[in-house]
Amino acid sequence: MFVNPLFKDHLILIKGAGDLASGVAFRLKRAGFPLVMTELPAPLFVRRAVCYGEAVYRGQITVDGITAQLAGSIEEARTLTATSAIPVLVDPSAEAVKFLRPAV
């Protein structure tokens, strides 16, 4: 599952990677949008098995066939947007917005 050419210039940044944000990211990724998720250094979520934020602890996690991967930098997150993985970036203050300049 890769980026839909229609949406390649419409990067979406989702602040947080808990269960609700993961559901949103799942649908957007299936539709073909490039996206990046940000998370706290020590995420707090209850349903860890269905949270892409779990990638902060494990390095990557797959939920319903879509994998999220921990990105070590903003540059790595940008590179991962062109793959089938959802990049999860540890960025508690959402500084990535300044550099990634998402459409949403």
Legacy VTK file of the C-alpha trace (Angstrom):
# vtk DataFile Version 3.0
C-alpha trace
ASCII
DATASET POLYDATA
POINTS 104 float
0.000 0.000 0.000
1.720 3.156 -1.184
0.880 6.814 -1.633
-1.912 7.526 -4.102
-0.511 9.880 -6.799
-3.563 12.115 -6.334
-2.594 12.747 -2.708
1.219 12.798 -2.897
1.382 16.535 -2.116
-1.121 16.336 0.746
0.978 15.256 3.733
-1.021 14.781 6.926
0.513 15.055 10.394
-1.377 13.422 13.262
-0.409 14.544 16.767
-0.634 11.452 18.923
-0.689 7.761 18.079
-3.197 6.325 20.533
-6.135 4.109 19.603
-8.360 6.842 18.132
-5.515 8.484 16.197
-4.423 5.054 14.980
-7.907 4.410 13.604
-7.781 7.693 11.704
-4.271 6.936 10.415
-5.359 3.461 9.306
-8.155 4.864 7.140
-6.009 7.665 5.694
-3.184 5.254 4.842
-5.620 2.862 3.154
-6.917 5.800 1.094
-3.345 6.523 -0.028
-2.490 9.680 1.897
1.108 10.235 3.023
1.138 10.759 6.774
3.328 11.090 9.837
2.269 10.481 13.423
3.950 12.125 16.408
4.042 10.717 19.916
5.461 11.328 23.372
8.776 9.710 24.410
6.815 7.510 26.848
3.343 7.137 25.299
0.341 6.671 27.553
-2.357 4.508 26.046
-4.589 1.745 27.311
-5.118 -0.431 24.228
-1.473 -0.899 23.230
-2.204 -3.732 20.795
-4.153 -1.380 18.494
-2.012 1.755 18.843
0.592 2.728 16.293
2.304 4.574 19.157
3.467 1.159 20.367
6.165 1.541 17.691
7.930 3.884 20.142
8.527 0.862 22.394
8.903 -1.925 19.803
10.388 -0.131 16.786
7.408 -1.157 14.690
3.917 -2.574 15.063
1.393 -3.943 12.604
-2.312 -3.363 13.182
-4.777 -4.942 10.735
-2.115 -5.298 8.055
-0.704 -1.760 8.194
2.689 -1.288 9.826
3.877 1.737 11.765
7.609 2.231 12.130
9.530 4.404 14.559
11.370 7.186 12.727
14.599 8.381 14.318
14.497 11.797 12.667
12.287 14.126 10.676
14.223 13.195 7.532
13.600 9.495 8.144
9.904 10.194 8.748
9.714 12.060 5.442
11.379 9.139 3.634
9.030 6.610 5.243
5.956 8.467 3.945
6.713 7.066 0.483
6.673 3.473 1.776
3.917 1.219 3.015
4.782 2.043 6.650
3.365 4.838 8.776
6.226 6.778 10.381
5.896 7.471 14.113
8.133 10.295 15.281
8.895 11.055 18.933
8.068 14.754 18.979
6.215 15.879 22.126
5.962 19.523 21.062
5.156 18.802 17.384
8.234 20.639 16.110
8.000 18.500 12.960
5.195 20.755 11.715
7.764 23.478 10.973
9.905 21.159 8.867
7.386 18.829 7.239
4.868 21.584 6.480
1.860 19.242 6.293
-1.269 20.143 4.350
-3.371 18.973 7.302
LINES 1 105
104 0 1 2 3 4 5 6 7 8 9 10 11 12 13 14 15 16 17 18 19 20 21 22 23 24 25 26 27 28 29 30 31 32 33 34 35 36 37 38 39 40 41 42 43 44 45 46 47 48 49 50 51 52 53 54 55 56 57 58 59 60 61 62 63 64 65 66 67 68 69 70 71 72 73 74 75 76 77 78 79 80 81 82 83 84 85 86 87 88 89 90 91 92 93 94 95 96 97 98 99 100 101 102 103
